[in-house]
C-alpha cells in the first residue's frame, strides 16, 4: 500500500488543466445532470442538421410516457457515444479508461437528434476503485447521414428541452442511482478520496476560485 501511495503521489503532480476540467465536470454531473453544465474544453460541436430538420419537432418528446429513457436502444448512437468517451480517456492524462459504459437515450427536441445520459465507471490511473459517473451529451445526424456527439449546446431552446427532460422521473432515478454508487465508491477507498480532493484543489488553483 505504501509503495502504491508513493507511486500515485509522484504521478498526480502531472496535472493537465483540460483533464482536470473534464473530471470535475463529470463529478458535477453526478450531482446535477439537469443543469447540462458540461465543459467546452473537450467538447466536439456537432455538425448542424439542415434547417428543415431543425424545424421538424418530435411530437410528444417532452412527455416521459411518450419518450421514455431507453438503454442501448439505438446501436448507432451507442457506438458514437462509446467512441466519444474513449477519446476523452485518451486526452486526459490521469484517466486509464471509461469502463462499463451504458447509454440511455431520449429523443431530442427535433428530428434525428437524441439526448444521451451516459452511465460509466472512470478508472483513474494508480487507483483501484473506479469512479461511477453520469454524463449528458447531445447527438444529432450530420449531412452525411452519420451521427456526431456534442457536450456543448448553443441553441437556447435545446438547452431548455434538455433541462426539462432531465426532470423526468426515469432520469432522476438514474441520477439517484449514480449518486449512491459514487458515494459508496468514494467512501470505500481512501486513496480515491485523496485523488479527488487533489484534483479539486488543482482545478481551483488553476481557475483562481
Secondary structure, DSSP 8 states (H G I E B T S, - for coil): -HHHHHHHHHHTT---HHHHHHHHHHHHHHHHGGG----STT--------HHHHT-B-TTTT-TTTS--EES--HHHHHHHHHHHHHHHHH-TTEEEEEEEEEEEEE-SBTTEEEEEEEEEEEETT-SS-EEEEEEEEEEE-TTS-EEEES----HHHHHHHHHHTTSHHHHHHHHHHHHHHHHHHHH-HHHHHHHHHHHHHHHHHHT-
